[in-house]
């Protein structure tokens, strides 16, 4: 498998969830969808914004640009911090839906995988040079 194909697969892995996040979060922000659980408005805004950032990162990854990997690391860091925040809100019995905590866990895990795949693809490139 060529490095270009690997980057394109990782790019799709980052773009598709970004699009889904924008669609779902956008429908909540526009009032088109009203979840049956407690919604943290700041979390929905955060998710939509990071959904757009995911599209930009995916584009950079697709084009094999260094800034795509840097953006992937930034997204992983942001998701990790927000996951910790919502997790601690849940622990301290603040109003946060368990589904929100689980969604942030999935996002964080997904971006950890994306970041690790990029590091792996980059280390192969360095090994061949």
N, C-alpha and C positions, 0 to 999 in steps of 0.2 A: 504494500500500500504506500503510495507516494505521500510526501509531506503535505502537498497541496490538498489531497483528498482528506487526510487527517484533519487539517485545519478547517476544511469545509464542513466536515461532519460535526466538529466542535462548534462551529459557527451556527449550524442549524440547531444544535442542542441549546444554544443560548438565545437564538432569535425566536423560536417557537414558544417557549414559556413566556418570553417577554411580550409577545403578541397576545397570548391568552390572558396575561395579567392586565394589560391595557384594556382589553375587551371587558373582562369581569369587573375590574376596579372602576373603569370608566362608566359602566352601567350603574354601579352603586352611586358614584359621585353625581351622575346626571339624574338620579332618582328613578331610573328605568327598572332597577332591581332593588328590592328591599329584603335583605337577608332576615332570617328568623332568629338570628343570634345577635348578641351585643356587638356593635360595630365601633371600632376606634377610628374616628374620622382621620386623624393624623396618619394612622397606619395605611388607610386606603390611599391617601394622597402619596405617601412614601412609596407604596407599591407601584402606583401608576408612573410616578417619576422614574423609579428604578426600572420599570418595564421599558420606558423609552431609552434609558441608558443602556439597557441590555441589547436593544436593537443596534445602537451605535457600536457597542463592544462587539457584537456579532458581525457587524460589517467590517470592523477592523480585523477581526480574527479571520474572516473570509478572505480578506485581501493580504493576510499574513503581515500585518503592520504591528510594530512593537507596541504602539499605543493600545491596540486591541487587548493584548495580554495585561498591560498595566491597568486598563479599565476593568478587566475581569478580576484582578486582584482587589481593586477598589470596591467592586460590587460584593465580592466575598467578604471583605472587611465590614462593609455597611450592613449586609444581611446578618453577619455574625453578631454585631452589636445590637441590632434591632431584635434579633431572636432572643438575646439575653435579656433585653428590656421587657419584652412581652412574657418571657418565661418567669421573670421575677415578679411581674405584675400578677401573674397567675398564682405564684407561690404565696404572695402577700394578700391574696384574695381580693384583688382589685377587679373591677368588671372588665374581663377580657375573655373572649370565647376560646375554648380549647382548640377549635378549628383554626383560629388565627395563629396560635402557638405552633400547631402542627404544620400549617402552611409555611411559616417562617423557617421551621426546621427543614422542610423539604427544599425550600429555596436555598438555604444555606448549604445543605448537602449537595444540591445540584451544582452550585457555583464552586464548591470545593472540588467536585469531580472535574468540572470544566477547567479550573485552574491547574489541577494535577495533570490533566491530559495535555494542556498547553506546555507545561513544564517538561513533560515526557517528550513531546514532539520537538521542543527546543533543545533538549539534551541530545537527541538523536542527531540533530543538525550540527551541534557543536562537536559531536563525536566523529562526524564525517569530514569535518573541515580540516 
